[in-house]
Amino acid sequence: KRMLKFAVYILAIVGFFTLIGGFFSTDEITLGDRVGVVKISGFIGEADKAVEALEYFRSDPAVKAVVVRVVSPGGMVAPSQEIHDEVMRVASLKPVVASFGAVAASGGYYLSVPATSIVADPGTITGSIGVIMQFQEYEVLLDKLGFRSRTVKSGAYKDSGSPLREMTEDDRRVMQGVVDDLFDQFVVAVADGRGMEKEKVLELADGRIYSGRQALKAGLVDKLGSFYDAMNLAGTLGGLGYAPE
């Protein structure tokens, strides 16, 4: 039984460090003053792991700066906002450098704007400041198949966006109101994070994408460079010097 308990403890310890490695994308926990790295990739559908990693680095006095590596085309608004808010909290205490990979657009850009500095590759695809909702309608096809649907609902808009019926003008008005409000939140976040006038952001926020070089010219990023350039910048801003761990 003692050997069994010992084995369980070892597995628990290994599991803990495996989990930490997943959060921080490192092979080991480095001791001493250092730069923390949080990687955000793919579709942004949840924020828990990224927020937990950022909170860890925010509270660790040995972490002098943080690099948020973003390789994402975006995702859902709320998790992007949660990560954005935690990036802002970290940046209020220590330097945060956002490093853009192949793509850092829409929600990937949203979460990055509070960073102390944003570094993008010249060929990074970024921007896409905007909000979109898309709905499919199968009503015509189902009519041809002789298929009928009946809906019982508690309110006029409960089935808005259903593919089983045509969208009404009232449905469209409600959905457009949601899109407009979310878009305004996005624009304000960019204006606040980048220190830009809202009117200037609106000129850039028509949903288009930008290359990293175009984004630099437009003021959406601060520097052109690689992940390693971002690490070096974070080390310099954090007082660790060039090429930090």
N, C-alpha and C positions, 0 to 999 in steps of 0.2 A: 504494500500500500504506500509506503514511503517513496519507493521508486516511482510509482504511478503518479503520486502527487508532484514529485520533482519534475517528471516529464511534462505534466500539465502546466506547471509554472514556466518551464522553458518554452513550451509552445505558446503560452500567453505572451511572454516577453517577445518572442520572434514575431507573433502576430501584431503586437503593438508597433514595433519598428517597421514592419511591412506597411501598416496603415499610415504611419507618419511619412514613409517614403512615397506613398501614393499621393499624399497631400502636397508634398514639397518637391516631388520629382527629383530627388537626390538619392544616391546610393547609401549614404551614411549621414548621421547627424554630426556636423562639424562643430568642434568646441572652439571657443574664443570669438573675438569680434569678427563679424562676417556680414555678407549680403544674403538676404533671404530671397528665394525664387519661388514664385507661384505661377504655374502654367495653366492657362485656360484655353482649351481647344475644342473644336467641333461646335455643334449646336448647343446654345445655352438654354437648357431646360430646367436646371436647378442650380442653386448657389451655395448649398451647404458646405461642400468641401472647400471651395475657394474662400468663403467667408471664414471658415474655421482656421485655414492656413494663415490668412491675413491677420486674424485676431491673435494667433500664436506669435507671429512675427512682431506685431504691434506691442505685445506685452513683454517680449524678450529683450532685455537691455543689451544683450550681446549682439543683436541684429541692428546694425547701424543704418542700413538702407534696404529697400525691397525692390526687386524687379518683378513686374507682372508681365509675363510672356503671353501674348495674345495671338492665337491662330484660330480665328473663328469668323464665320460669315454673319453671326448674330444669332438671334433666337427670340425667346419670350421677353416681354418688357419687365415684368416684376423681378425675375432673378437677375437680369442685367442691372436693375436699379439696386438690388441688395448688394451686389458686388461693388457697384459704383459707390454706394454709401460707405462701405468698409474701406475701399481705397482712399476715400476722402478722410476717414478717421485716421488711417495710418499716415497719410501725407501731412496731417496736422501735427504729427509728432516726429517724423523722420522722413528723409527723402524717398520718394517712390518714382521709379522710372518704368514707364510702360514701353515694352519692346514689341513691335509689330512684325509678324512673320509674313507668310504668303498673303494672308487676308486678315483684316481686322476691321470689319464693316458692321454697320447698323449697331446691334447690341454690343458687339465686340469693341466698337468705337465708344459707345455710350459709357461703358463701365470704366474706360480708360481716361476720360477727360479730367478727373480730379488729380491725376498724377502730377508730380512736380515737373516732370519732363516726359515727352513722348518721342521715341526714336522709331523711325520706320525705314525699311529698305526702300530704295528708289522705285522698285517694282511692286511694292506692297499694294494690294487693293484695299482701300479704306473708304471712309465716308459713308455713303448710303444713309444719310441722316433723314429718317422718315419712318412712317408706320404704315403697314399694309394689312388688310383683311381680305381674304379670298373665299368665295363660296361657290360650290358646284350646284347645279340644278339638273335633276334627272326627270323632271315632270313630263317633258315631251316624249322622252324615251319610254317612260313607264306607261304613258297613254297608248303608245303604239303596241306595247306588250299586253295591254288590257289590265294593267295593275292599278289598284286604287289604295289610297291610304286615308285613314281617318285619325284625327288628332283631337284629344280632349286636353284642354289647357286652362290654367288658372288666370291667365292674363293675355292681352292681345299680342304681346311681344315674346311670349315664352318660347315659341318655336321659330323666332327670327333666325334666318340663316339656314333653315332646314332645306336639304336638297330635294325634298318631296313636294315643295310648292314654290311658285314664283315669288321673288322678293317684291314686296309692295313699296311704294314711295315712303310710307311711314317707317317701314323696316329700315330702308336705306338712310333715312334721316337720323334714326337712333344710332345705327352703326357708324355713320359719318361723325356724329357727335362724339362717340367714344374715340375714334381715330384722331379727331382734331384735338381732343384733350390730351391724349397720349403723346401726340406730336408736339404740343406746346410744352409738355414736361421735358421731352427730349431736347428741344431747342433751348429751354432755360438752363438745363444741365450743361449743355455745351457752352453757352454764353458765360455761365458762372465759372465752369472749370477752365476755360481757355482765356478768360478775361476779355471777352469780345462783346460788343454791342449786340443786342438781340436782333436788330435789323440786319447786321452783317451776317449773323448766322443764318437768318432766313434766306438771304441771297444764295447761300451755299447748300441749303437744306431742301432741295427739290427731289431728293431721292437718288441723285446721281452718285456714281462711284468716282473716286480719284485715285491716281497712282500716288505712291509715296512722295514723289517729287512734286506733283501737282498739289498735294496736301500741304507740303512745306510752304509752297508759294502762297497758298490760301490761308495759312496760319492755323491749320488743323493739327499739325505736328510741329515739333521743335527742331529736330535734327534728322539727318539721314544716316543710317548705319545699321550694323548687324546686331544680333543678340549680344555678342561679345563687346561691341561698342557700348551697348546699353549697360552691361555689367561694369565696364570701366568707368562710365559716367556715374553710376550708382556708387561705386567705390570712392570716387573723387568727392561726390557730394556728401557721402557719409563719413568722410575723414579717414578712410582706409587706404587711400592712395590708388594708383593705377593697378589694374589686374588683381582685384581682391579675390578672396575665396568665396 
